Amino acid sequence: MFVLTAQRPSIGTQVEIEVVVPAFDLVPREHRFRCTGRVTRVEACLQLGGFAVTGRIEGDGMQDDIETLAAGLMTKQ
């Protein structure tokens, strides 16, 4: 994943990121995803910058949540 931010950690830094996707018409409940990984790329361009993380999504039932969310988003297109 690529994260836009004003402050960028160094390459190799371990990070933990949590993303909350609110419920919407095709996905009836909120979904939380946690990813732990390492920073693999850092970019900066004028005032916009960020970093890329390579990691693994963790937690019980995450695969079901991912499939439900993906199905809902694909239907929305």
Secondary structure, 3 states (H helix, E strand, C coil): CEEECCCCCCCCCEEEEEEEECCECCECCCEEEEEEEEEEEEEEECCEEEEEEEEEEECCCHHHHHHHHHHHHHHHC
